[in-house]
Amino acid sequence: MEFSSKLLQNAVDEVSFLPGIGKRTALRLVLHLLNQDQEVTTDLAKALIDVKTKIKRCKNCSNISDQDICEICSNPKRDQSIICVVEDIRDVMAIENTEQYRGVYHILNGKINPIEGIGPNDLNISPLVEKVQQGKVNELIFALSSTMEGDTTNFYIYKQIEENKIKTSTIARGISVGDELEFADEVTLGRSITNRIPFENSLKN
């Protein structure tokens, strides 16, 4: 793709770096911004810089937050003794949209995946185990996707906290095997949370 302006080419190259956006889509977006008032482009640039420089990770659950403690963890109406274990922020958003869950979360920031070189120490697992060992948790809900990596991660965490004798459950298999949580419809996901089953039962399947 030939460009008459190196500035335009640089902008297109940067936008096309985003996932799911090719050169043609990037060019269309950049040309759209070029035709907008400068204020629009400035506001967009500032919002992106703020996302990178000002957003924090919640000290309790690793959720994305504007404060040291996210709104979910600081909400007195949430049950702090029930923790839903998820892969990333997108899963939190998906579950929150169901309006069926009133506990809190723990974000692992990934799943165990030996093929990609991701082991337990690369994930946010240790703080979760510490919470359980400190007696702060009554139930862990494993809500990772029904993939080999998700099941491996669930089992690893389960073995780490097994001696603590807390309740462990997993979302019901309304979510198809191999599906990611973020793509599940709200009704199915909500029922999967509400009708969760003991984790031990899932090991027998």
Buried (B, 14 or more C-beta within 10 A) or exposed (E): EEEEEEEBBEBBEEBBEEEEBEEEBBBEBBEEBEEEEEEEBEEEEEEEEEEEEEEEBBBBBBBBBEEEBBEBBBEEEBEBBBBBBBBBBBBBBBBEEBEBBEBBBBBBBBBBBEEEEBEBEBBBBEEBBEBBEEEEBBBBBBBBBBBBBBBBBBBBBBEBBEEBEBEBBBBBBBBEEEBBBBEBEBEBBBBBBEEBBEBEEBEEE
